[in-house]
Amino acid sequence: MIKLLIVDDHEVIRDGLKKILASDPLLSVEGTASNAEEAIAFVSSVNVDVILLDISMPGRSGLDIIGEILRIQSTARIIMLTMHKEIQIAM
């Protein structure tokens, strides 16, 4: 079973992804977070395999917290979520 954390500041995105991913028997959505602080707190207490992480959030962005997340859970894999079309956002 692949354990997931969904991090996005939009509730409709979090809920939609959770519903879609929950239909796969190989995936388990362990939790959701609406901002960087909630995400850091979650990964500090719950081990996950994959983090779906929004690039743009109010306050600290997803890009800002990648290093901190990986210091806490070095084996976690991060998939960045974005609405931005510009490739430079992630470079």
C-alpha positions as CSV (number, residue, x, y, z in Angstrom):
1,M,0.0,0.0,0.0
2,I,1.3,3.4,-1.0
3,K,0.6,6.0,1.8
4,L,-0.1,9.6,0.5
5,L,-0.3,13.1,1.9
6,I,-2.2,15.7,-0.1
7,V,-1.1,19.3,0.4
8,D,-3.0,22.1,-1.3
9,D,-4.6,25.4,-0.1
10,H,-7.8,24.7,-2.0
11,E,-10.2,22.4,-0.2
12,V,-12.0,21.4,-3.4
13,I,-8.6,20.2,-4.8
14,R,-7.7,18.3,-1.7
15,D,-11.1,16.7,-1.4
16,G,-11.3,15.8,-5.2
17,L,-7.8,14.2,-5.2
18,K,-8.6,12.3,-2.0
19,K,-11.8,10.9,-3.5
20,I,-10.1,9.9,-6.8
21,L,-7.1,8.4,-5.1
22,A,-9.2,6.5,-2.5
23,S,-10.8,4.5,-5.3
24,D,-7.4,2.7,-5.9
25,P,-6.9,-0.2,-3.5
26,L,-3.1,0.2,-3.7
27,L,-3.3,3.8,-2.4
28,S,-4.1,5.1,1.1
29,V,-4.6,8.8,1.7
30,E,-3.2,9.2,5.2
31,G,-4.1,12.9,5.4
32,T,-4.4,16.3,3.9
33,A,-2.9,19.7,4.7
34,S,-3.9,23.1,3.6
35,N,-0.6,24.9,4.1
36,A,3.1,24.4,4.7
37,E,2.9,24.4,8.5
38,E,0.3,21.7,8.5
39,A,2.3,19.6,6.0
40,I,5.5,19.9,8.1
41,A,3.5,18.9,11.2
42,F,2.0,15.9,9.5
43,V,5.2,14.5,8.1
44,S,6.8,15.0,11.5
45,S,4.3,12.5,13.0
46,V,3.1,10.2,10.2
47,N,5.2,8.3,7.7
48,V,4.1,8.6,4.1
49,D,5.5,7.3,0.8
50,V,4.3,10.1,-1.5
51,I,3.4,13.7,-1.0
52,L,1.3,15.6,-3.5
53,L,2.5,19.1,-2.9
54,D,1.1,22.4,-4.3
55,I,3.8,24.8,-5.5
56,S,1.8,27.9,-4.8
57,M,0.3,28.4,-1.3
58,P,-0.1,31.4,0.9
59,G,2.8,31.9,3.2
60,R,5.5,29.3,2.5
61,S,5.2,27.7,-0.9
62,G,5.6,24.1,-1.7
63,L,9.0,24.8,-3.2
64,D,10.1,26.4,0.1
65,I,9.4,23.3,2.2
66,I,10.8,20.5,0.0
67,G,14.1,20.4,1.8
68,E,12.5,20.5,5.2
69,I,10.2,17.7,4.3
70,L,13.0,15.5,3.0
71,R,15.1,16.2,6.1
72,I,12.2,14.8,8.2
73,Q,11.3,11.9,5.8
74,S,14.2,11.3,3.4
75,T,12.5,8.4,1.7
76,A,9.3,10.3,0.8
77,R,8.7,11.1,-2.8
78,I,7.2,14.5,-3.8
79,I,5.0,15.2,-6.7
80,M,4.5,18.9,-7.3
81,L,1.1,20.2,-8.2
82,T,0.6,23.5,-10.1
83,M,-1.7,25.5,-12.2
84,H,1.2,27.4,-13.6
85,K,2.1,26.9,-17.2
86,E,5.6,28.4,-17.0
87,I,8.3,25.8,-16.8
88,Q,10.6,28.2,-14.9
89,I,8.5,27.9,-11.8
90,A,10.0,24.5,-11.0
91,M,13.6,25.2,-12.1
